[in-house]
């Protein structure tokens, strides 16, 4: 492309500080260095994890930065040493990279590369620098991706080529929400046919858990949320029933154990609230229940529960990015979508132009959207 090797000036939504609206700014995006890829972002989703940064719930973040981690786009140019991608390829950036070499990557039982930035939030690429500048100042990266911009630069271990027929405004959700929820059920929990599941939190990721539970053959899927307006959509995706904790005068785990002959087989916490995580654990069957933590809790959050809850046979585990090895599995998920083996179009309730990104976050906070996709 004509822009290869040159600095690109483009629009980006810059987060200058927590608890402030994102600011649409003109930024400069430097060319990719060795083993880096510059991507033209076509569509990007608004995710609760980004809002955690905006709210200040994640404290070890460097500002200013460009958020966004759920997207799809087209390769604009590649740096020296990149052999598996070329300009024009459709791609999905990966907040869960896959170097293919570290102990975690070579272990078939793990999907979290040592070079993942989640938790560390270094805010830079692997060479410890950023390709973004705005008003003469460096702007940090987020989660190896930074997709709230017309152009981004990522390390080549944090991007994967997808099928050329993929609709980018749909498969962008495979970059986070759908893969995270769906994989939590079919990969992490390994939900069995005929089982009973409880899903705490009915946002985009929670509904994707429900899709996974249904595909896995669960016979009973109970959705739990404080917003009853989400129940029709949950049932559309496969929930057999939904309950609102506000409708009961006793702890929700007691309600669920009474409903399910002493507890569900699988419980999923998809909110990021440690109190709800404990409720999910206690709602699972004492002898063989499995609980999967999917939600991202605020910094310094802790859980407290009687260890007897685990000693008696329950399993508590976490799953980031649904257990998928990103570079291996994301292209397969895209092909499954193209071949109609999976369908998550209904997760997208709003589409907005990029300039209305703050409106997208307001829809999320008010519980009026499942997933908003921004078009660039």
N, C-alpha and C positions, 0 to 999 in steps of 0.2 A: 504493500500500500504506500501511497505518497507520503504518509506521515511517519513511516518507519525510520527510526534513528533520530527523530526530532522530538522536541518537547511539544506536548499537546496541551493547549488551553481548553478547558471545558468547564461545565457546571458540576458542582458537587454540593451535597448537604453536609456542612461542617458542624460538628459538635464542639463548640468553644469551651463549654463548661457544663457540669451537670445542672439539672433543673432549669434549663433554658431551652427554648425552641431551637430546632435545627435551622441553620442559616444557609440559604442558597448563595453560594459564592463562586467566583471564577477561580479555578485553581490551575496549577501547572503540574502535568504528569510527565515525568522524565521517561526516556526510553528504557526498556528492560535491559538489565545487565545479564551476565552469564547465568544460564539456568533459570531465567525469569521469562514471564509471558505478560504482554500487555493486552488487555481485553476491553473491547467495547461492550459495556453492559446494555442489554436490551430490556430486561425485566428483572425486578427485584422485589421480594416480599418484605412486609413489615412484621417483625417477629418480637415476641415478648422479651427475648434475651437482649435485643437492642434497647428496649425500653428500660430494662434493668440498669443499663449504663446511664441513660438519660435521667433516670430518677435518682441516681447516686447510690443505688443498692449495691453496685459492684465498686468497691472503693479503690482498688489498686490499678486505676486506669490513668493513662497519660493523655493530657489534653494539649492542644486541640487534636481531634481525630475524626476520621470518616468511618462511620458505622456501616452496618449492612453485611450480611453473610449468606443470604438465601437468594441466589440469582442464577441467571443464564445469560450468555453473551456470545460474542464472536471474536476470535483471535485477530488482533490488529497487527501485532508483530511479535517476534520471539528473539530472545538473546542467544548468544553463543552457547552451543552445547545442547540446545533443546532439539531433540530428534523425533519426538512423538507428536508434535503439533506443528501446524503451519498456518499462516494467515488465511482467514476465511473459514476455519474450522469452527463449528458450534461446540461450546464448552459449558461446563458448570464449574465454578470455583468451589473449593473444598475447604470448609473451616476445620475439617478433620483430615489433615494431609496424610499421605502415605509415602514414606521415603523408600520402603521396600527393603531396608537394610538393618534397621535397629531391632533389638530383641523383641519388641512388641510387634513390629510389622511381620517378622518371620514366624511368630507364634500364631498358629491357626485359631487359637482361642481368644485372641485379643485383636482389637481394631484401632487402638489409640497409639498412633505414632509418637515417639518421644519428642518430635518437633512440633507438636500441637501447641498453639498459643493460649488456648482456653485455660484459665487459672493463673497463668504467668502474666499474660497481657503485656508483653514486651513492647508491642506497638510498632515493630519493625520487621523487615524481611530477614532472611537468614544471614545476610551480610551485615546485619545490625544497623541498617539505614532505611530511610523511607524514600519513596519516589514522588511524594506529594509535597507541594509548597503552596501557600496561600498568603498573599500580602507580605511576601518576603520571609515568612516563617515556615519551618517544617511542620507538616501535619502527619500525625501518627496513623498507623494501620490498626485494624480491628480484626482479630480472629483469622489472620492470614489471608483475608479476602477484601474487606472494605468495598462494598458494592453500591453504596449510596453515592455514586458518581458515574458520570458518563463513560469514563475510562478508569481502569484500575490496573495495577501491576501486582502479580503474585509469583511466588516461587513455583517452579514447574512441578513440584511434588504436591501442590495445592490447587491443581486444576486437572480436569479430565475431558477428553474429547467424547462427544456423544453423537448419536445418529443424526445424519444431516436432515432428516425429515421431522425432527423433534420440534414441536411448537414451543418456542422459548418462553412465551407468556404463561404456559402451563407447567412445563417441567422444571421451571425455577424452584418450585416447591420441593423437588427432590433434593435440592441443596440443603434443606433442613427439615421443615415441618413434617412432610410426608414420610421421608426416610426414617426420621427419628422415632415417630410414633409407630408406624407400621413395623419397623424392625424390632422395636421393643417387645412387640407381641410375638412375631414369628421367629426372631433370632435370639433375643435375650431370654425371654420367658419360655419360649418354645411351647406355647399354648397347645394343649391337647384337645382333640375332638371330644365333644360332649361336656366340656368343662364349664365352670362358672367364673366369670370375670367381673371385676369392679374397676371402673375408670374414674379417677378423681380429677376433674377438670376437663371441660368440654370445649376447649379452644381448638385451633388447627391441629396441634400435636395430639391432643386427646382424642379427637375424632379420627385421626390416623391410627391411633391405637385400636379404636373400635373396628376400623377396617381390617386391621391385622388379626384381631380376635375372631372376626367373622370368617375371614379367609381360612384361618386355622381350624375352624369347625366348632368354636365354642357354642354351647347350646343356650347359654344365658349370659347376657352382657348388660351390666347395670351401670348407667351413667350417673355421676354425682356432680352437681354444680350448684352454686348459690344463685345462679341466674336461670330461672326456669324457662326463659325465652329460648334457651339453647336446646331444649329437649326435643322439639320436632326435628331439628337437623341431626341430632344424635341418633334418633330412631330411623331417620332416612338412611344413615350409614350402617345401621345394624344393631343399635342398642335395643334390647328387648323391653327395657323399662328404665325410667329415670327417677331419681329422688333428689329433693332439695333439703339439706340439713336444717334449714330454717323452719321446716314443717314439723320438726320433732323436738321433744323436750328431754331427750337423752342423747348421749354421744352417738355419732353416726356409725361408729364401728359396732356398737351394740345393736343398732337397727339392722345393719347388714348381716351380722351373725345370726340374728333371729330370722331373717329372711331366707337364709341359705344353709340351714342345718349346720350351725356352728362355724360358718365362715366360707369365704370364696376360695377357689383354687388359685386364682391369680388376682393380684391387686396392683394397680398402676397409679402412681402419684405423678400428675402432669401439671403441677402448679408452681412448685418451688417454695412451698410452705412447710417448714419442718414439723409443725403441729399436724398438718394433714398427712405428712409422711408417716408419722406415728399411728394416726388413725387408719391409714391404709394397711400398715403392718398388722395391727390388731384386728382388722376385719378379715384377714386371711385365716384359713383353717389352722388350728394350733398344731396339728400333727404333720401337715404336709403343704401348707400354703406357701406361695411364693409371691414376694412383693418386689416390684421394680420401681426404683426412683428414676424418673425421667426429667422432672422439673429442676431448674437451676435455682438454688436458694441464695438469698443475699449473703454478702460477705459477713464472716464471723457468726453465721447462724449455726446452731448446734441442735442435736436431737437428744432426747432423754426418755428412756423407757426401761422397764424391768427386763434384765437379760433373760429371765425365764421365758419371755416371749419367743426367744430364739432357741433356747435350750430344749424346749418342748418339740421342736421340729420345723418351725417356720424358717424360710430362707429370705434374707434381705439382700438385694443387689442393686447396682446402678447400671444404666446403659446410656452412653453418649453416642449420638448419631445412629441409634438403633442397632449397634453392633456390626454395622457394615464396614468392610474394608473399602474405603472410599473409591480409590482408583479402579479396583477390581469390580465393585458392585454397582456403582452409580450408572455406568453405561447399560448394565443389564436391567436395572429398574426402568431406565428410559425406554428401552426396547419393550419391556413388559407393558408400559403405558401405551406405546404406539400400537402394540398388538392387542390392546384392550384386555389384557390379563388383569390389570388393575385400573381403577378409575378414581380420581380424586378431584375432578373438576369442581364438584360442589363445595369444596373447601374455599374456593375463591368467591367471596361475596361482594367484593368491591374492587374495581380497577380505577386508578387515578393517574393523571399525569405526574411526573416526577416532582414538579414544582409544588404539588399539594401534599408533600410527604408529611408535614405536621398534621394535616387533616387525617391522614391514615393512622397516625398514632393516637389521635383523639378518638377515632372509631374503635380502636383496640381497647383503650382505657375505659371507655363507656360500655364495653361489652356489646357493641352494635355490629361488629364485624367478626368473621372467622379468620379470613386471610384477605388482606389488601395487597394487590400487586400493583407496583408502580411501573409505568412504561417510560422508557427514556428515548 
